[in-house]
């Protein structure tokens, strides 16, 4: 009998960046549009603000993700380089250190020592990276992947409220943009939860709540500073 297991941990890096980008694209652009509409801006001005928000937001997401994840990558590389020096300088100490980690996880001392010896013969740095530093290949920081994923999904997310602006009559623009954006957010939350193996309902509600709050606040700001004819 075959035994297939479908784990989702390998999706952590790109899934986090993709969900963050799409969510921010929908929320920030829809909120910006609603804020301008609440201040009675002209339809062309509303559309221009949305497009400007899309371009600026996509670049901001790409730069922010790249810088943030690069910092994480730099830290991982520095830790691995330091661990390699320790292995070169005092192999026996590092062997005892790894064996102690396995003892603390439940192995008896002799077995822990044997396991440590075999793992270090195969890949000493890899064994210490996983079990001492908690650095796993599937979860390693990948700055370019995170930047492209975030910027791409932000652009797609931001384009959805803009399409709603083009389709909606000016009298009902706020309701059409808000309603469609909340539906997009619910769908995004559900898809992200499904991809991550979590509750679809919880994921959808969580994203929709914060999106609705952001749109409501920007609508209040637009009403409060209603200085555009």
Secondary structure as GFF3:
##gff-version 3
##sequence-region A 1 229
A	DSSP	three_ten_helix	9	11	.	.	.	ID=ss1
A	DSSP	alpha_helix	12	38	.	.	.	ID=ss2
A	DSSP	alpha_helix	43	89	.	.	.	ID=ss3
A	DSSP	alpha_helix	91	104	.	.	.	ID=ss4
A	DSSP	alpha_helix	109	128	.	.	.	ID=ss5
A	DSSP	pi_helix	129	133	.	.	.	ID=ss6
A	DSSP	three_ten_helix	137	139	.	.	.	ID=ss7
A	DSSP	alpha_helix	143	167	.	.	.	ID=ss8
A	DSSP	three_ten_helix	170	172	.	.	.	ID=ss9
A	DSSP	alpha_helix	173	196	.	.	.	ID=ss10
A	DSSP	alpha_helix	200	224	.	.	.	ID=ss11
###
